[in-house]
Each structure stands twice: as structure tokens, then as C-alpha cells.
Amino acid sequence: SAKSSKSIVFLSALLLAGIARAEDLPEVVKPFVDTIDRCQKFNSLLVGTGWKESYRQTFDDDLEKMKDVSVDQPDAAQVPPQLAAEALTKPKDEKGTVQLNAVNGGQAVLKVGPAVTGEFAVQFKGKVTSDMLCDLSLMLDGVSGIGSFQFGGWVNTKNTLVVGTDENGRQQKVDGEVPAQIVPKQWHTVRLEVTKTAVKGIVDGKVIVRGKLPNDYDWTKPRQPMVYVYASTAVIDEFIVERPAELPGEGARETAWKEAFVKKTPEAVQADLVALTKLLNDPEFAVRQTAHEMLARAGSLAKDALVEAAKSGPLEGRDRAGSLLRALGVAVAPTE
């Protein structure tokens, strides 16, 4: 019903923002709120285990210093010089930004930052300012490079990730399952993460498409990040490159655990997380959905409990556990 749908949206928003009012949650999940809050605190204390910024670019420079812009019209054999000159401009009211114009139904590509190798994350902030909403995309080595993330493509109807090519050289793509669209004149953070376990397209902090790179992917090859716009105009803000941060020593984990959990033991935390996975099969949809969101907030601490939950029990619970594991980069056998 419309009423239950609104309540689910409210619960999800509450959880994503951080559980501030436990009384608004289903009764059966309330005993786990404290554990999940502490899991999230532990994860934040160990944020160094994720990514570390290695490069940042703003667009304060004169356009004369930014030569790496290409413009293409699909039906034109040669791009007129004036069209290329109009591809990159400075917005009048936006400092530290550039405007990328894919005019006359064409496409524009702007090289950003250094070439990257190995495991990396690249991201930029951008917004579409034209009436046409199509592409705030982050490419590698051109429009069709492996790992390229097309956000808002096909006139703002699809989000895809290029994960390889077949024996005939055709692109192999993964379509996003999580709905996400360009919102007119709204800033979006578009991010691409490439790791040994997964490649992810992320918008505004939400993973909307993920895939696996081919076994023969060349991790040593330098790949040039590029912002891509098709048949629209976008304003581009800061661009950053991140690298995997070094894992802290065991002492750092112990310190973070004591600060986050005080006297609560790892065994007690795991017991709570296992109990929470049981609620992925609760008769009430609101309970199942809330348990799902809470386990997502627990992050990698929930991995062992989710692995067990994905092996047995009703199908929906196994599917939910599997989707949470995939978000953690853990391979899961398909459910039967």
C-alpha cells in the first residue's frame, strides 16, 4: 500500500542518516540499535583501511592551460575548430569550475588528473545545466575503455559499467540495478572504484552498479580518467584520485574496538549480528528491510554472519544476505 511504502522510505532515510530515534523503528530490531551504532563507530575509526587521497585538481586555471579536451559529432567526419573551442568554457557564476559543452548533439570528453594504475578510486563533482539531461560519466581511456562508468546515459535512463570486451571486440557491460538519475542543476558526486575484487560505479555515496574485471585485465597499464558529456552541458568541479590506504596494525584495531565497544566482546557483537540476520526472513516487510539496512551499516563486521545466512534458510533472506556480501566485495554462490 501507499502508506506502507511511505513508511519504508521513511525508515530507510532514518537509517541512512543514522538512527537518531530508535522509537520509530520496529520493536523487534530495537535491541540491536546500540550494536549497529557501535559497529559504525568502529568502522569510522578505521577509515584509514579504505582510501587515502593522492591527488586533487580544481579548475581555477585559465582555459589555455587545459588542452586535453576533445569534441566529436557522431555524424561529422571532422570537428570544426570553432566547435572544439566552444567545448570548454568558464561559467560566469561558478568559481573553480569549468563548463563542458557537448553542443549540437555531439559528445565532449575532458581529461582530468594523471593516468592511474593498479587499484584506485577517481571521482568528480558535476551538474548538468542544460535542458537535455544526458551523461555525467567517468571514463577510462576514452568512451569505451574497460572500467568506464556511464551515469545518466541514454538520455538519463541507464547507468552502465564497461567490464571488458568479447572475442569480437564488442563491449561487455553491466547495467545498474539501483535506480539513480541526473537531477537537473543539482551537484552529483560521481565515483569509480577499481579494486582486485570489484569495479564499482558510485553516485552520491551509493553503489549503483558493480562488476568484475576480466582475468586478463592489465593492472600495470596507465589509464587516463576522463569526464564525458553527451548532447548536454555540465559544470565540473573538483576531481580527486584515491589509493588504498595501508591496513593498520593489530594494535590499531584493538584501540578502535575498545573505543567503539568499550567492554562488549567480539563474540557478543557477532551474536547480535547473527540474530539480526535471522530478521531478514521476518514475516513483516518493514522488519526485513530495516534489518537489511542495519546490517549494511555494520559493514565488514557483519561478513561472517552474512556468509552463514546466505547458505541456508528461506530464499529472500539468502538473497538479501548475498546482496549485502556482494556490496562488501565477497563472492557468493547463486541461491537455488
Secondary structure, DSSP 8 states (H G I E B T S, - for coil): -HHHHHHHHHHHHHHHH----GGGS-GGGGGGHHHHHHHHHHHHHTGGGSEEEEEEE---S-GGG---EEEE-TT-SS--HHHHHHSEE--SS-TT-EEEE--TT-EEEEE-S--B-SSEEEEEEEEE-SSS----EEEESSTT-TT-EEEEHHHHTEEEEEEEE-TTS-EEEEE--S-----TT--EEEEEEE-SS-EEEEETTEEEEEE---TT--TTS-B-EEEEEESSEEEEEEEEEEEE-----HHHHHHHHHHHHTT--HHHHHHHHHHHHHGGG-SSHHHHHHHHHHHHHHGGGGHHHHHHHTTSS-HHHHHHHHHHHHHTT-------
